[in-house]
């Protein structure tokens, strides 16, 4: 029973298209995240939601829009895809986001490899 | 701002040899530090974490890390490398993301290869 599951695992699409990635966690965690891993393996946080509320929004193009229908789900919608959006996108969750939850670390999904052609 | 620096983007060892992956942090207060491992085409898995309870932290798969405040380091070690240890390793620090919110910030990663 996968703790943090993402779909799809692979996504190949043309420039200009709109696509969504879905994430679900069954850990009962309050906080969920989206990270982007580029071709050099560098991981950068994009968004964080705590109990459906957006709490971290890094410098990300407006074409990226997260949505959290409930605290177990966090989806990522990307409009007008560009070549530079090609990356692996990871969803993660944690019990909480402030004190005293910092030491828990995050549980990551297996990633969605997005390729824009 | 808290951050971590991983020294060496690629480390190569022989099977059975000591593994040493370096991580230094910059922080004005004791940080929360983590090591994650990423196997090819997989997500990140937590190896161990430092939360100020003990300076020597033992993790999964025989890995451990020692928090050294005087050196601002949190290096990852394993006495004897196995072929299955070949992976990308990330050091990470929990830092403020705005207000009372925190976010996990990663180093650039170190690729460990294990030679037979």
HADDOCK unambig.tbl for C-alpha pairs under 7 A between the chains (distance, minus, plus):
assign (segid A and resid 42 and name CA) (segid B and resid 108 and name CA) 5.38 0.50 0.50
assign (segid A and resid 43 and name CA) (segid B and resid 106 and name CA) 6.33 0.50 0.50
assign (segid A and resid 56 and name CA) (segid B and resid 97 and name CA) 6.57 0.50 0.50
assign (segid A and resid 97 and name CA) (segid B and resid 101 and name CA) 5.77 0.50 0.50
assign (segid A and resid 97 and name CA) (segid B and resid 102 and name CA) 5.73 0.50 0.50
assign (segid A and resid 98 and name CA) (segid B and resid 100 and name CA) 5.97 0.50 0.50
assign (segid A and resid 98 and name CA) (segid B and resid 101 and name CA) 5.30 0.50 0.50
assign (segid A and resid 98 and name CA) (segid B and resid 102 and name CA) 5.95 0.50 0.50
assign (segid A and resid 102 and name CA) (segid B and resid 94 and name CA) 6.70 0.50 0.50
assign (segid A and resid 103 and name CA) (segid B and resid 32 and name CA) 6.23 0.50 0.50
assign (segid A and resid 103 and name CA) (segid B and resid 51 and name CA) 5.87 0.50 0.50
assign (segid A and resid 108 and name CA) (segid B and resid 43 and name CA) 5.96 0.50 0.50
assign (segid A and resid 108 and name CA) (segid B and resid 44 and name CA) 5.76 0.50 0.50
assign (segid A and resid 109 and name CA) (segid B and resid 43 and name CA) 5.64 0.50 0.50
assign (segid A and resid 110 and name CA) (segid B and resid 42 and name CA) 5.09 0.50 0.50
assign (segid A and resid 110 and name CA) (segid B and resid 43 and name CA) 3.98 0.50 0.50
assign (segid A and resid 111 and name CA) (segid B and resid 42 and name CA) 6.92 0.50 0.50
assign (segid A and resid 111 and name CA) (segid B and resid 43 and name CA) 5.85 0.50 0.50
